[in-house]
Amino acid sequence: MEVIRTEYSVEQNLEDAGCTKDFIKYYMSLQSDGKEQIELLEDYRDELVKQMHGVQRKLDSLDYLLFYKRKEV
């Protein structure tokens, strides 16, 4: 199966990943520099992972509280 890459699909993919319009515009301006695009995407991915870990810690705290509250009932 061949993957068709167009500007629209790249922009849509970045939007789906939660990138801002400014991020997308900057990314698209770097089209001739694949290495810089990769670094930009890796940095954004790292930020998303940090956010995900932060949310996971919050969920863990709530789960802990729920566990003990349910034992009281």
Contact map, one row per residue, 1 for C-alpha under 8 A:
1110000000000000000000000000000000000000000000000000000000000000000000000
1111000000000000000000000000000000000000000000000000000000000000000000000
1111100000000000000000000000000000000000000000000000000000000000000000000
0111110000000000000000000000000000000000000000000000000000000000000000000
0011111011000000000000000000000000000000000000000000000000000000000000000
0001111111000000000000000000000000000000000000000000000000000000000000000
0000111111100000000000000000000000000000000000000000000000000000000000000
0000011111110000000000000000000000000000000000000000000000000000000000000
0000111111111000000000000000000000000000000000000000000000000000000000000
0000111111111100000000000000000000000000000000000000000000000000000000000
0000001111111110000000010000000000000000000000000000000000000000000000000
0000000111111111000000000000000000000000000000000000000000000000000000000
0000000011111111100000000000000000000000000000000000000000000000000000000
0000000001111111111000010000000000000000000000000000000000000000000000000
0000000000111111111110010000000000000000000000000000000000000000000000000
0000000000011111111000000000000000000000000000000000000000000000000000000
0000000000001111111000000000000000000000000000000000000000000000000000000
0000000000000111111100000000000000000000000000000000000000000000000000000
0000000000000111111110110000000000000000000000000000000000000000000000000
0000000000000010011111110000000000000000000000000000000000000000000000000
0000000000000010001111111000000000000000000000000000000000000000000000000
0000000000000000000111111100000000000000000000000000000000000000000000000
0000000000000000001111111110000000000000000000000000000000000000000000000
0000000000100110001111111111000000000000000000000000000000000000000000000
0000000000000000000011111111100000000000000000000000000000000000000000000
0000000000000000000001111111110000000000000000000000000000000000000000000
0000000000000000000000111111111000001001000000000000000000000000000000000
0000000000000000000000011111111000000000000000000000000000000000000000000
0000000000000000000000001111111100000000000000000000000000000000000000000
0000000000000000000000000111111111011000000000000000000000000000000000000
0000000000000000000000000011111111001000000000000000000000000000000000000
0000000000000000000000000000111111000000000000000000000000000000000000000
0000000000000000000000000000011111111000000000000000000000000000000000000
0000000000000000000000000000011111111100000000000000000000000000000000000
0000000000000000000000000000000011111110000000000000000000000000000000000
0000000000000000000000000000010011111111000000000000000000000000000000000
0000000000000000000000000010011011111111100000000000000000000000000000000
0000000000000000000000000000000001111111110000000000000000000000000000000
0000000000000000000000000000000000111111111000000000000000000000000000000
0000000000000000000000000010000000011111111100000000000000000000000000000
0000000000000000000000000000000000001111111110000000000000000000000000000
0000000000000000000000000000000000000111111111000000000000000000000000000
0000000000000000000000000000000000000011111111100000000000000000000000000
0000000000000000000000000000000000000001111111110000000000000000000000000
0000000000000000000000000000000000000000111111111000000000000000000000000
0000000000000000000000000000000000000000011111111100000000000000000000000
0000000000000000000000000000000000000000001111111110000000000000000000000
0000000000000000000000000000000000000000000111111111000000000000000000000
0000000000000000000000000000000000000000000011111111100000000000000000000
0000000000000000000000000000000000000000000001111111110000000000000000000
0000000000000000000000000000000000000000000000111111111000000000000000000
0000000000000000000000000000000000000000000000011111111100000000000000000
0000000000000000000000000000000000000000000000001111111110000000000000000
0000000000000000000000000000000000000000000000000111111111000000000000000
0000000000000000000000000000000000000000000000000011111111100000000000000
0000000000000000000000000000000000000000000000000001111111110000000000000
0000000000000000000000000000000000000000000000000000111111111000000000000
0000000000000000000000000000000000000000000000000000011111111100000000000
0000000000000000000000000000000000000000000000000000001111111110000000000
0000000000000000000000000000000000000000000000000000000111111111000000000
0000000000000000000000000000000000000000000000000000000011111111100000000
0000000000000000000000000000000000000000000000000000000001111111110000000
0000000000000000000000000000000000000000000000000000000000111111111000000
0000000000000000000000000000000000000000000000000000000000011111111100000
0000000000000000000000000000000000000000000000000000000000001111111110000
0000000000000000000000000000000000000000000000000000000000000111111111000
0000000000000000000000000000000000000000000000000000000000000011111111100
0000000000000000000000000000000000000000000000000000000000000001111111110
0000000000000000000000000000000000000000000000000000000000000000111111111
0000000000000000000000000000000000000000000000000000000000000000011111111
0000000000000000000000000000000000000000000000000000000000000000001111111
0000000000000000000000000000000000000000000000000000000000000000000111111
0000000000000000000000000000000000000000000000000000000000000000000011111
